[in-house]
């Protein structure tokens, strides 16, 4: 799967995406992640990428030309249009359901805004989706872009040690994940639940589902309500 990330801070993005599971997947060719510095495409002699907003107001707005030229640099060599995602607090909130939808894509361009945002004409011209990672505002789109790539990339076959590992995790099936335990069996005056030591896999799966339901009910009643409604 290919991701092209348009950003003003490619070094920051690469620093994170070169580490851990995503970094190994990138090195092994399972994920093709490319970063582009939008400033490199500016035709301004000072490499400016922003200007004051029409109509007045505080802050600066990222201009059309360098973003569009960066986009064309990628797409002019393609015979198809990749899905373009703009990381924006005005977008759909990223949830597992949306991540599962996006994993069907072979190529995604991720646009990171900055300052007060980007000229609306770029959104109208090239953007397919606006996606947010939560109802709050950050200083730029780089952190959300990294979250998006991590969330989607880990579901690419071969990225996780077990290809179906993610289907048991929180949110995949509408529930929070069951509790986990490891060695030693007893510590801090607390013991591992006996059922997990039984070796009876059918009973263990039943226990895990019950724990997931109970945990969701207690911690995220909003998700529990959706889960029970979908079961009707």
C-alpha positions as CSV (number, residue, x, y, z in Angstrom):
1,X,0.0,0.0,0.0
2,X,1.3,3.4,-0.9
3,X,1.0,6.7,1.1
4,X,2.2,10.0,-0.2
5,X,2.3,12.6,2.5
6,X,2.4,16.3,1.6
7,X,3.8,18.3,4.5
8,X,5.9,21.2,5.6
9,X,7.8,18.9,8.1
10,X,8.7,15.7,6.3
11,X,11.6,15.0,8.7
12,X,9.2,14.9,11.7
13,X,6.9,12.6,9.9
14,X,9.7,10.2,8.8
15,X,11.2,10.2,12.3
16,X,8.0,8.6,13.6
17,X,7.1,6.4,10.6
18,X,10.6,4.9,10.4
19,X,10.3,3.3,13.9
20,X,8.7,0.2,15.3
21,X,6.2,-1.9,13.4
22,X,5.5,0.7,10.7
23,X,9.2,1.3,10.2
24,X,9.9,-2.4,9.7
25,X,7.0,-2.7,7.3
26,X,8.4,0.3,5.4
27,X,11.9,-1.2,5.3
28,X,10.5,-4.6,4.1
29,X,8.5,-3.0,1.3
30,X,5.0,-3.8,2.7
31,X,4.3,-0.1,3.0
32,X,5.5,2.4,0.5
33,X,5.5,5.7,2.4
34,X,6.8,8.8,0.6
35,X,7.0,12.3,2.1
36,X,7.1,15.6,0.1
37,X,8.0,19.0,1.4
38,X,5.4,21.4,0.1
39,X,7.9,24.2,0.4
40,X,10.1,22.6,-2.3
41,X,7.3,23.2,-4.8
42,X,6.9,26.9,-4.1
43,X,7.6,29.3,-7.0
44,X,8.1,32.2,-4.6
45,X,11.7,33.3,-4.5
46,X,11.6,33.1,-0.7
47,X,9.8,29.7,-0.8
48,X,6.7,31.1,0.9
49,X,3.8,28.8,1.1
50,X,1.3,31.1,3.0
51,X,-0.3,34.5,2.8
52,X,-2.8,36.7,4.6
53,X,-6.5,35.7,4.3
54,X,-8.9,37.7,2.1
55,X,-11.5,39.4,4.2
56,X,-9.1,39.9,7.1
57,X,-8.6,37.8,10.2
58,X,-5.7,36.4,12.2
59,X,-3.1,33.9,11.0
60,X,-2.0,32.9,7.6
61,X,-3.5,30.5,5.0
62,X,-1.5,28.0,2.9
63,X,-1.6,29.0,-0.8
64,X,-2.8,26.9,-3.7
65,X,0.3,26.9,-6.0
66,X,2.8,24.8,-4.0
67,X,0.2,22.3,-2.8
68,X,-1.2,21.8,-6.2
69,X,2.2,21.5,-7.9
70,X,3.2,18.9,-5.2
71,X,0.0,17.0,-6.0
72,X,0.6,17.1,-9.7
73,X,4.2,16.0,-9.2
74,X,2.8,12.7,-7.8
75,X,-0.2,12.2,-10.1
76,X,1.2,13.2,-13.5
77,X,3.0,9.9,-13.6
78,X,-0.1,7.9,-12.7
79,X,-2.9,6.5,-14.8
80,X,-5.4,6.8,-12.0
81,X,-6.4,9.3,-9.3
82,X,-5.3,8.3,-5.8
83,X,-7.7,9.0,-2.9
84,X,-6.7,12.4,-1.4
85,X,-7.3,12.9,2.3
86,X,-6.9,16.3,4.0
87,X,-6.3,16.1,7.8
88,X,-8.7,18.6,9.1
89,X,-10.6,19.3,12.4
90,X,-13.7,19.8,10.2
91,X,-13.5,16.2,8.8
92,X,-15.1,12.9,9.7
93,X,-13.7,11.6,12.9
94,X,-11.3,8.7,12.3
95,X,-12.9,5.5,13.6
96,X,-12.1,1.8,13.0
97,X,-14.9,1.5,10.5
98,X,-13.4,4.3,8.4
99,X,-9.9,2.8,8.7
100,X,-11.3,-0.5,7.3
101,X,-12.9,1.4,4.4
102,X,-9.6,3.1,3.6
103,X,-7.5,-0.1,3.7
104,X,-9.3,-1.1,0.5
105,X,-7.4,1.7,-1.3
106,X,-4.0,0.9,-2.9
107,X,-2.8,4.5,-2.9
108,X,-3.7,7.5,-0.6
109,X,-2.3,11.0,-0.7
110,X,-2.4,12.6,2.7
111,X,-2.4,16.4,2.9
112,X,-1.2,18.1,6.1
113,X,-2.4,21.7,6.6
114,X,-0.8,24.3,8.8
115,X,-1.4,27.8,10.1
116,X,-5.1,28.7,9.7
117,X,-5.6,25.9,7.1
118,X,-5.4,25.8,3.3
119,X,-7.0,27.8,0.5
120,X,-10.5,26.3,0.0
121,X,-9.9,26.0,-3.7
122,X,-7.4,23.2,-3.1
123,X,-10.0,21.3,-1.2
124,X,-12.5,21.8,-4.0
125,X,-10.0,20.7,-6.6
126,X,-8.2,17.6,-5.3
127,X,-9.5,16.5,-1.9
128,X,-11.8,13.4,-1.6
129,X,-12.1,13.2,2.2
130,X,-11.5,15.4,5.1
131,X,-10.6,13.4,8.2
132,X,-10.1,14.4,11.8
133,X,-8.6,12.4,14.7
134,X,-10.8,14.1,17.3
135,X,-12.9,17.2,18.1
136,X,-9.9,19.4,19.0
137,X,-7.4,21.6,17.1
138,X,-3.7,21.0,16.6
139,X,-1.0,23.2,15.2
140,X,-0.7,21.2,12.0
141,X,-1.8,18.0,10.2
142,X,1.4,16.0,10.7
143,X,0.4,14.3,13.9
144,X,-3.0,13.3,12.5
145,X,-1.4,12.1,9.3
146,X,0.9,9.8,11.3
147,X,-2.0,8.5,13.2
148,X,-3.9,7.8,10.0
149,X,-1.0,6.0,8.4
150,X,-0.3,3.9,11.5
151,X,-4.0,3.0,11.9
152,X,-4.4,1.9,8.3
153,X,-0.9,0.6,7.7
154,X,-1.0,-1.9,10.6
155,X,-3.9,-3.7,8.9
156,X,-2.0,-4.3,5.6
157,X,-1.3,-8.1,5.4
158,X,2.1,-9.0,6.8
159,X,2.6,-5.9,8.8
160,X,1.6,-7.4,12.1
161,X,3.2,-10.8,13.1
162,X,-0.2,-12.5,12.9
163,X,-2.3,-11.2,10.0
164,X,-5.6,-11.4,11.9
165,X,-4.2,-9.9,15.1
166,X,-6.0,-6.6,14.7
167,X,-9.5,-8.2,14.4
168,X,-9.5,-8.9,18.2
169,X,-8.5,-5.4,19.2
170,X,-10.7,-2.6,20.6
171,X,-13.2,-1.1,18.2
172,X,-12.8,-3.6,15.3
173,X,-16.0,-5.4,16.2
174,X,-17.6,-2.5,18.1
175,X,-16.3,-3.6,21.5
176,X,-13.3,-2.8,23.6
177,X,-10.6,-5.4,23.9
178,X,-10.6,-8.0,26.7
179,X,-7.9,-7.7,29.4
180,X,-4.4,-9.2,28.9
181,X,-2.1,-10.9,31.3
182,X,1.5,-12.3,31.1
183,X,4.1,-13.9,33.4
184,X,4.4,-14.1,36.4
185,X,1.1,-15.8,37.4
186,X,1.0,-13.9,40.7
187,X,2.3,-10.4,41.4
188,X,1.2,-7.4,43.5
189,X,-1.1,-9.9,45.4
190,X,-3.0,-10.4,42.2
191,X,-3.4,-13.5,40.2
192,X,-4.1,-14.3,36.5
193,X,-7.7,-15.5,36.1
194,X,-7.9,-19.2,36.3
195,X,-9.7,-19.6,33.0
196,X,-6.6,-18.3,31.1
197,X,-4.5,-21.1,32.7
198,X,-7.0,-23.8,31.8
199,X,-5.9,-24.5,28.2
200,X,-9.6,-24.8,27.3
201,X,-9.7,-22.5,24.3
202,X,-13.5,-22.5,23.7
203,X,-14.1,-21.4,27.3
204,X,-11.3,-18.8,27.1
205,X,-12.9,-17.3,24.0
206,X,-16.2,-17.2,25.7
207,X,-14.6,-15.5,28.8
208,X,-12.9,-12.9,26.5
209,X,-16.1,-12.0,24.8
210,X,-17.9,-11.6,28.1
211,X,-15.1,-9.4,29.4
212,X,-15.1,-7.3,26.2
213,X,-18.8,-6.7,26.5
214,X,-18.6,-5.8,30.2
215,X,-15.6,-3.6,29.7
216,X,-17.4,-1.7,26.9
217,X,-20.5,-1.3,29.0
218,X,-18.5,0.2,31.9
219,X,-15.9,2.3,30.0
220,X,-17.8,3.3,26.8
221,X,-21.5,3.1,27.3
222,X,-21.9,4.9,23.9
223,X,-20.2,2.0,22.1
224,X,-22.1,-0.6,24.2
225,X,-25.4,1.0,23.1
226,X,-24.4,0.8,19.5
227,X,-23.2,-2.8,19.9
228,X,-26.5,-3.9,21.5
229,X,-28.6,-2.1,18.9
230,X,-26.7,-3.8,16.1
231,X,-27.3,-7.2,17.7
232,X,-31.1,-6.8,17.6
